[in-house]
Amino acid sequence: MDNLSMNTLTIVEFEAIRLIDAEDKSQNEAAALMKISQPTISRILSSARKKVADALVNGKAIHIEGGDYKFVSKIFTCPACKSQFPADDTAMPQKCPKCNSTGILASNDAV
């Protein structure tokens, strides 16, 4: 096991794969949650998928580390369009950034 080759994913690459491939978010939704542009998440996702594919095909370990990130403590949901998004602070957003609905819920309140 000590001689096992390894591919390293950054936290940002891991998060892109988690949101898009595991949680089935669109690239636009994932980019909004990560507060980056869609072209940027597309590049990040492509890099991450290549590393994961190489690890699977060639029997390499996957190591996740580092990267530039911050944790968002509160996620909000719009019941009207079903989008989820973080808030810049802990205050309830006044409207949905996607559809402008005002019926926003904290994710733990979402139905």
C-alpha positions as a Markdown table, in Angstrom:
| # | Residue | x | y | z |
|---|---|---|---|---|
| 1 | Met | 0.0 | 0.0 | 0.0 |
| 2 | Asp | 3.0 | 2.3 | 0.6 |
| 3 | Asn | 3.9 | 2.2 | -3.1 |
| 4 | Leu | 0.3 | 2.9 | -4.3 |
| 5 | Ser | 0.2 | 5.9 | -6.7 |
| 6 | Met | -2.1 | 8.7 | -5.8 |
| 7 | Asn | -4.1 | 11.4 | -7.4 |
| 8 | Thr | -4.8 | 14.5 | -5.3 |
| 9 | Leu | -8.2 | 16.3 | -5.6 |
| 10 | Thr | -8.5 | 19.7 | -4.1 |
| 11 | Ile | -11.5 | 20.5 | -1.8 |
| 12 | Val | -12.9 | 22.6 | -4.6 |
| 13 | Glu | -12.7 | 19.7 | -7.1 |
| 14 | Phe | -14.2 | 17.4 | -4.6 |
| 15 | Glu | -17.1 | 19.8 | -4.0 |
| 16 | Ala | -17.8 | 20.2 | -7.7 |
| 17 | Ile | -18.0 | 16.4 | -8.1 |
| 18 | Arg | -20.2 | 16.1 | -5.0 |
| 19 | Leu | -22.7 | 18.8 | -6.1 |
| 20 | Ile | -22.9 | 17.9 | -9.7 |
| 21 | Asp | -22.4 | 14.1 | -9.8 |
| 22 | Ala | -23.6 | 13.0 | -6.4 |
| 23 | Glu | -26.3 | 15.6 | -5.7 |
| 24 | Asp | -27.4 | 16.0 | -9.4 |
| 25 | Lys | -27.1 | 19.8 | -9.4 |
| 26 | Ser | -26.6 | 21.6 | -12.7 |
| 27 | Gln | -23.3 | 23.3 | -13.3 |
| 28 | Asn | -25.1 | 26.6 | -13.0 |
| 29 | Glu | -26.6 | 25.6 | -9.6 |
| 30 | Ala | -23.3 | 24.3 | -8.3 |
| 31 | Ala | -21.5 | 27.4 | -9.5 |
| 32 | Ala | -23.9 | 29.6 | -7.6 |
| 33 | Leu | -23.6 | 27.5 | -4.5 |
| 34 | Met | -19.8 | 27.7 | -4.7 |
| 35 | Lys | -19.9 | 31.4 | -5.7 |
| 36 | Ile | -17.9 | 30.9 | -8.9 |
| 37 | Ser | -18.7 | 31.2 | -12.6 |
| 38 | Gln | -20.1 | 28.4 | -14.7 |
| 39 | Pro | -17.0 | 28.3 | -16.9 |
| 40 | Thr | -14.8 | 28.0 | -13.8 |
| 41 | Ile | -16.8 | 25.1 | -12.4 |
| 42 | Ser | -16.7 | 23.4 | -15.8 |
| 43 | Arg | -12.9 | 23.6 | -15.8 |
| 44 | Ile | -12.7 | 22.4 | -12.2 |
| 45 | Leu | -15.1 | 19.5 | -12.8 |
| 46 | Ser | -13.2 | 18.4 | -15.9 |
| 47 | Ser | -10.0 | 18.3 | -14.0 |
| 48 | Ala | -11.6 | 16.4 | -11.1 |
| 49 | Arg | -13.2 | 13.9 | -13.3 |
| 50 | Lys | -9.9 | 13.2 | -15.2 |
| 51 | Lys | -8.2 | 12.5 | -11.8 |
| 52 | Val | -11.0 | 10.2 | -10.6 |
| 53 | Ala | -11.1 | 8.4 | -13.9 |
| 54 | Asp | -7.3 | 7.9 | -13.9 |
| 55 | Ala | -7.5 | 6.6 | -10.3 |
| 56 | Leu | -10.2 | 4.1 | -11.2 |
| 57 | Val | -8.7 | 2.9 | -14.4 |
| 58 | Asn | -5.1 | 2.7 | -13.2 |
| 59 | Gly | -5.7 | 1.6 | -9.6 |
| 60 | Lys | -4.6 | 4.8 | -7.9 |
| 61 | Ala | -5.6 | 6.1 | -4.5 |
| 62 | Ile | -7.5 | 9.4 | -4.3 |
| 63 | His | -6.3 | 12.0 | -1.8 |
| 64 | Ile | -8.4 | 15.1 | -1.0 |
| 65 | Glu | -6.7 | 18.1 | 0.4 |
| 66 | Gly | -6.2 | 21.9 | 0.5 |
| 67 | Gly | -7.7 | 24.4 | -1.8 |
| 68 | Asp | -9.3 | 27.8 | -1.3 |
| 69 | Tyr | -12.6 | 27.4 | 0.4 |
| 70 | Lys | -14.9 | 28.5 | 3.2 |
| 71 | Phe | -17.7 | 26.8 | 4.9 |
| 72 | Val | -21.2 | 28.2 | 4.5 |
| 73 | Ser | -23.2 | 27.6 | 7.7 |
| 74 | Lys | -26.7 | 28.3 | 6.3 |
| 75 | Ile | -28.2 | 27.1 | 3.1 |
| 76 | Phe | -31.6 | 28.4 | 1.9 |
| 77 | Thr | -34.2 | 26.9 | -0.3 |
| 78 | Cys | -36.8 | 28.5 | -2.6 |
| 79 | Pro | -40.0 | 26.4 | -2.6 |
| 80 | Ala | -41.1 | 28.1 | -5.9 |
| 81 | Cys | -38.2 | 27.0 | -8.1 |
| 82 | Lys | -36.5 | 24.4 | -5.7 |
| 83 | Ser | -33.1 | 26.1 | -6.0 |
| 84 | Gln | -30.8 | 26.1 | -3.0 |
| 85 | Phe | -28.2 | 28.8 | -2.3 |
| 86 | Pro | -26.0 | 30.0 | 0.5 |
| 87 | Ala | -26.5 | 33.4 | 2.1 |
| 88 | Asp | -23.6 | 35.8 | 2.6 |
| 89 | Asp | -24.5 | 36.1 | 6.3 |
| 90 | Thr | -26.9 | 34.3 | 8.6 |
| 91 | Ala | -29.8 | 36.6 | 7.8 |
| 92 | Met | -32.7 | 35.2 | 5.8 |
| 93 | Pro | -32.5 | 36.4 | 2.2 |
| 94 | Gln | -35.3 | 38.6 | 1.0 |
| 95 | Lys | -35.7 | 36.9 | -2.4 |
| 96 | Cys | -34.5 | 34.0 | -4.4 |
| 97 | Pro | -31.6 | 34.9 | -6.7 |
| 98 | Lys | -32.9 | 32.6 | -9.4 |
| 99 | Cys | -36.7 | 33.4 | -9.6 |
| 100 | Asn | -37.1 | 36.4 | -7.3 |
| 101 | Ser | -39.7 | 34.6 | -5.1 |
| 102 | Thr | -40.0 | 35.9 | -1.6 |
| 103 | Gly | -41.0 | 32.6 | 0.1 |
| 104 | Ile | -37.4 | 31.6 | 1.1 |
| 105 | Leu | -36.9 | 28.8 | 3.7 |
| 106 | Ala | -33.9 | 27.8 | 5.7 |
| 107 | Ser | -32.9 | 24.3 | 4.3 |
| 108 | Asn | -33.8 | 22.6 | 7.6 |
| 109 | Asp | -37.3 | 24.1 | 7.2 |
| 110 | Ala | -37.7 | 23.1 | 3.6 |
| 111 | Val | -40.4 | 20.6 | 2.6 |
